[in-house]
């Protein structure tokens, strides 16, 4: 992975039961747009009953051809969707930055209704070689995605997660309407 990225484009991908207007997504979009980045938050189909094929297709259509000036920021189930899409890409490709917030790639005891969507997770091995920068972030107080589940995925991606104390699942209901560690990773260090 390289250490710098000039951010020209950012895509924020929501998770299960969410919309582009929820949680910290609008705040991050506004902050990134203020840096001159073109920001999109696609509304994934049927967030209350997500179809893995539909979500992967929607994420792929929004991303288009990844490049070194693009960052993808994905929350929870949105992280699984982008990882699945990236795993399908062939030939040389690069993504400037990937930020996964409370990600997972295995069934969640707290949300068995997603088991069919999660299935066998995602084939993530080797994806990190195509990333300019990678951040996996989790809370120490997430009751939906167990910290050990995010930790396992982070290790499969060749990194360790950054832990934000008491952030729950990074939902508005958890009091998380801003996410400065993500902004700092993308802007201050980029």
HELIX and SHEET records of a PDB file:
HELIX    1   1 UNK A   25  UNK A   34  1                                  10    
HELIX    2   2 UNK A   52  UNK A   63  1                                  12    
HELIX    3   3 UNK A   77  UNK A   88  1                                  12    
HELIX    4   4 UNK A  112  UNK A  114  5                                   3    
HELIX    5   5 UNK A  115  UNK A  118  1                                   4    
HELIX    6   6 UNK A  127  UNK A  130  5                                   4    
HELIX    7   7 UNK A  147  UNK A  156  1                                  10    
HELIX    8   8 UNK A  172  UNK A  174  5                                   3    
HELIX    9   9 UNK A  180  UNK A  183  1                                   4    
HELIX   10  10 UNK A  184  UNK A  188  3                                   5    
SHEET    1   A 6 UNK A  38  UNK A  40  0                                        
SHEET    2   A 6 UNK A   9  UNK A  13  1                                        
SHEET    3   A 6 UNK A  70  UNK A  75  1                                        
SHEET    4   A 6 UNK A  95  UNK A 101  1                                        
SHEET    5   A 6 UNK A 131  UNK A 139  1                                        
SHEET    6   A 6 UNK A 162  UNK A 164  1                                        
END                                                                             
